[in-house]
Amino acid sequence: MKKIIPFTLVLFLCFACKNETNFEQTVKAENISEIITEKPEFAIIIHGGAGTILKKNMTPEKEAAYKAKLEEAIRVGYEVLKNGGSSLDAVTKTINVMEDSPLFNAGKGAVFTHAETNELDASIMDGKTLNAGASAGTTTVRNPIDLARAVMDKSKHVMLSGKGAEIFAEEQGLTLVEPSYFHTNRRLESLKRVKEREAEKTGKVDTESTYLDFYDADIKNAKFGTVGCAALDKNGNLAAGTSTGGMTNKRYGRVGDAPIIGSGTYANNATCAVSSTGWGEYFIRAQVAHDISALMDYKGLSLKEASKIVLDKVAYLGGDGGIVAVDKNGNMVAEFNTAGMYRATMNDNGELTIGIYEQ
């Protein structure tokens, strides 16, 4: 038996050499770039919210400001990944930049509740361990994504809310601020306009049982601006995070999809990492972020195919918004069914793309 194996190997090598020319011709006949694809070392994609974002309503100065901040944010995460840092750190630090900017509905630029306060939500997930952390309804934590990360890393829980979350944040040494830190005139004026429209339609300045802020076409567009990030690092680990101020004119301690694992945020090394933005009530019902991963896992769909199917389901239910995602092979997708979505991507070659409008 021992003599048969070498003899068989010699025959195989001779056959291979004889047919080498035919193999080379086959490769040349096809496009070798389509046969051999190299997996990127790392990748990162971000969003700054989706909604009725039309070029005709955007001044050149405002458009330039958004593009500059998107680039600043994603380059922070890119540098983390380029230097061998984790996807979790890249997601956290990238979102920090957007939370500190008044341009987005997260952190400093958070929208106002009906009571003229700012209540912030965030979540983060580790694709390697499937561990996750989230916070909801905080008013004094400067960077909610840091709180979500602390909940994941330093507690036995997945989500903390309100005063309890703020006590935990203080215990963890996170930066706390006065609630007025989040106030911006731009967001306050938006709230006043929403209240005025609400009063015109109901005949009341304040009502305890109106659903106009959910179903009125004008008012519903006041909720977009959530920020998020999904990343793949050099070790093949995925992570995603999302942060938001929620919906303008929200009441009753309303919580949207952003802090809900599986709705606003999901990451799994076996499939993808996803961050959502849009009409939270529908993204929760559709379990958007997890559903994309599930379609890839159970049906073998591509990231793009799965994302489109899930957002079509959201639209069928009556909601709208978008997602950014990256899969385990470094493929990135920004899918949305609104007029626009603030977004940016960077790959391991340092190639940057920034988008705002549908086209």
Order of alpha helices (4+ residues) and beta strands (2+ residues): alpha-alpha-alpha-beta-alpha-alpha-beta-beta-alpha-beta-alpha-alpha-alpha-alpha-beta-beta-beta-beta-alpha-alpha-alpha-beta-beta-beta-beta
